Amino acid sequence: MTLFNRAGAVSAGFALVFCAWVVGAQPLPVAKPEQVGMSAQRLAKIGEALKKESADGSFRGAVVMVARKGKLVYQDAVGMQTTSAKMTPEAIFRIYSMTKPLVSVAAMMLVEDGVVQLTDPVSKYLPGFDKLQVSVPSKDAAGNTTYTLVPQERQMTVQDLLRHTSGLAYGEITQNAPVKEGLERIGVYRKDMDYEARNLAPAEQIEKMATVPLAFHPSTTWNYSLSVDMLGRVVERASGKRLADFLEERLFKPLRMKDSGFWVPAAKMPYVFPLKTRAGSPITLDSGDFPACQRIRRTTPAVRAPCPPRRTTCASARC
């Protein structure tokens, strides 16, 4: 799942949400660093380090802001937003896995509301997760790795999703062959593009994920994984709302995070930091996403709102 965010993100990182410092939003009051107990001289080293990294080719550009006690004390934009345009504070970035803390907050809101319990089995919300198998590796006489499918010792819980102990995996990371193959088969792992699964509708993703073996027995191993993606599905099932709508109503709107979300309005598309594939080809974010949005809306009963207009960016099959 991927959100977008304006400012405060390094372009070499990943993206999904926007902070409150945005065009059209009330900016933070500005103060001298020394007024809030910080050093202007030391803060300046941040920009110096980022400019060096950008010049060395570690990343193309970055935007950094530092606030303390509710006041903005440092901001800088370094490097390039495109090959011909300098980076600006208005740039919009994908925050990718920084979506995880946001979804985790959403889940804990539902826990606080008494709608979800940390000890709830995930199968309470996602059908089929009570029958998952685990792909267990072993070595044969020749020293080759083989795998055996066994029933999970216990079901994963909401808490397991929150702490990455569910037994789930990322196809991009796992070395467990049956798990990697299963994730590729259902379309949540692509060899040509990391962490790309926008063509799966929510119900379809849940149904197919229930056919892929786990890499570990739940609650036995920490493993960075699709856990929070599935937690997002739990939030949707438990709340009866799309994850995007839940985050907008309960998190982004109250905190005035006006440029945070799963897609970017057409008027703000020029601010989006462009991505490229591993081969160097640009990734276009335009009407190519629109048919998937329409299909998702048709196949997901909980989705009633229309898809965003063409030339907006959908993400993670939640628009």
VENKA-V756554 format. One record per residue. N is the residue number from 0. RES is the residue in three letters. PHI is phi as a letter, one per 40 degrees, with the letter a starting at -180 (* if undefined). Layout:
# VENKA-V756554
n-><N:N>
res-><RES:RES>
phi-><PHI:PHI>
This chain:
# VENKA-V756554
n-><0:1:2:3:4:5:6:7:8:9:10:11:12:13:14:15:16:17:18:19:20:21:22:23:24:25:26:27:28:29:30:31:32:33:34:35:36:37:38:39:40:41:42:43:44:45:46:47:48:49:50:51:52:53:54:55:56:57:58:59:60:61:62:63:64:65:66:67:68:69:70:71:72:73:74:75:76:77:78:79:80:81:82:83:84:85:86:87:88:89:90:91:92:93:94:95:96:97:98:99:100:101:102:103:104:105:106:107:108:109:110:111:112:113:114:115:116:117:118:119:120:121:122:123:124:125:126:127:128:129:130:131:132:133:134:135:136:137:138:139:140:141:142:143:144:145:146:147:148:149:150:151:152:153:154:155:156:157:158:159:160:161:162:163:164:165:166:167:168:169:170:171:172:173:174:175:176:177:178:179:180:181:182:183:184:185:186:187:188:189:190:191:192:193:194:195:196:197:198:199:200:201:202:203:204:205:206:207:208:209:210:211:212:213:214:215:216:217:218:219:220:221:222:223:224:225:226:227:228:229:230:231:232:233:234:235:236:237:238:239:240:241:242:243:244:245:246:247:248:249:250:251:252:253:254:255:256:257:258:259:260:261:262:263:264:265:266:267:268:269:270:271:272:273:274:275:276:277:278:279:280:281:282:283:284:285:286:287:288:289:290:291:292:293:294:295:296:297:298:299:300:301:302:303:304:305:306:307:308:309:310:311:312:313:314:315:316:317:318>
res-><MET:THR:LEU:PHE:ASN:ARG:ALA:GLY:ALA:VAL:SER:ALA:GLY:PHE:ALA:LEU:VAL:PHE:CYS:ALA:TRP:VAL:VAL:GLY:ALA:GLN:PRO:LEU:PRO:VAL:ALA:LYS:PRO:GLU:GLN:VAL:GLY:MET:SER:ALA:GLN:ARG:LEU:ALA:LYS:ILE:GLY:GLU:ALA:LEU:LYS:LYS:GLU:SER:ALA:ASP:GLY:SER:PHE:ARG:GLY:ALA:VAL:VAL:MET:VAL:ALA:ARG:LYS:GLY:LYS:LEU:VAL:TYR:GLN:ASP:ALA:VAL:GLY:MET:GLN:THR:THR:SER:ALA:LYS:MET:THR:PRO:GLU:ALA:ILE:PHE:ARG:ILE:TYR:SER:MET:THR:LYS:PRO:LEU:VAL:SER:VAL:ALA:ALA:MET:MET:LEU:VAL:GLU:ASP:GLY:VAL:VAL:GLN:LEU:THR:ASP:PRO:VAL:SER:LYS:TYR:LEU:PRO:GLY:PHE:ASP:LYS:LEU:GLN:VAL:SER:VAL:PRO:SER:LYS:ASP:ALA:ALA:GLY:ASN:THR:THR:TYR:THR:LEU:VAL:PRO:GLN:GLU:ARG:GLN:MET:THR:VAL:GLN:ASP:LEU:LEU:ARG:HIS:THR:SER:GLY:LEU:ALA:TYR:GLY:GLU:ILE:THR:GLN:ASN:ALA:PRO:VAL:LYS:GLU:GLY:LEU:GLU:ARG:ILE:GLY:VAL:TYR:ARG:LYS:ASP:MET:ASP:TYR:GLU:ALA:ARG:ASN:LEU:ALA:PRO:ALA:GLU:GLN:ILE:GLU:LYS:MET:ALA:THR:VAL:PRO:LEU:ALA:PHE:HIS:PRO:SER:THR:THR:TRP:ASN:TYR:SER:LEU:SER:VAL:ASP:MET:LEU:GLY:ARG:VAL:VAL:GLU:ARG:ALA:SER:GLY:LYS:ARG:LEU:ALA:ASP:PHE:LEU:GLU:GLU:ARG:LEU:PHE:LYS:PRO:LEU:ARG:MET:LYS:ASP:SER:GLY:PHE:TRP:VAL:PRO:ALA:ALA:LYS:MET:PRO:TYR:VAL:PHE:PRO:LEU:LYS:THR:ARG:ALA:GLY:SER:PRO:ILE:THR:LEU:ASP:SER:GLY:ASP:PHE:PRO:ALA:CYS:GLN:ARG:ILE:ARG:ARG:THR:THR:PRO:ALA:VAL:ARG:ALA:PRO:CYS:PRO:PRO:ARG:ARG:THR:THR:CYS:ALA:SER:ALA:ARG:CYS>
phi-><*:a:b:b:a:b:g:g:b:c:c:c:c:b:a:a:b:b:c:c:c:a:c:g:b:c:c:c:c:c:a:c:d:c:c:b:g:b:b:c:c:c:c:c:c:c:c:c:c:c:c:c:c:c:c:c:g:c:a:c:a:a:b:b:b:b:b:a:f:g:b:c:b:a:a:a:b:b:g:b:c:b:c:b:b:c:c:b:c:c:d:b:b:c:b:f:c:c:c:d:c:c:c:c:c:d:c:c:c:c:c:c:c:g:c:b:b:c:c:c:c:c:c:c:b:b:d:g:c:c:b:c:b:b:c:b:c:a:b:c:c:c:g:c:c:b:b:b:c:b:c:c:c:a:c:c:b:d:c:c:c:c:b:f:b:c:g:c:a:b:c:c:b:c:b:c:d:c:c:d:c:c:c:c:c:c:g:c:b:b:c:c:a:c:f:b:a:c:c:b:c:d:c:c:c:c:c:c:c:c:b:c:c:c:c:a:c:d:g:b:a:c:a:c:a:c:d:c:c:c:c:c:c:c:d:c:c:c:c:g:b:c:d:d:c:c:c:c:c:c:b:c:c:d:c:f:c:c:b:b:i:c:a:b:d:d:c:b:d:c:c:c:c:c:b:b:c:d:c:g:c:c:c:c:b:a:c:c:c:c:d:c:d:c:c:c:c:c:c:b:d:c:c:b:c:c:c:c:c:d:g:b:b:c:a:f:f:b:b>
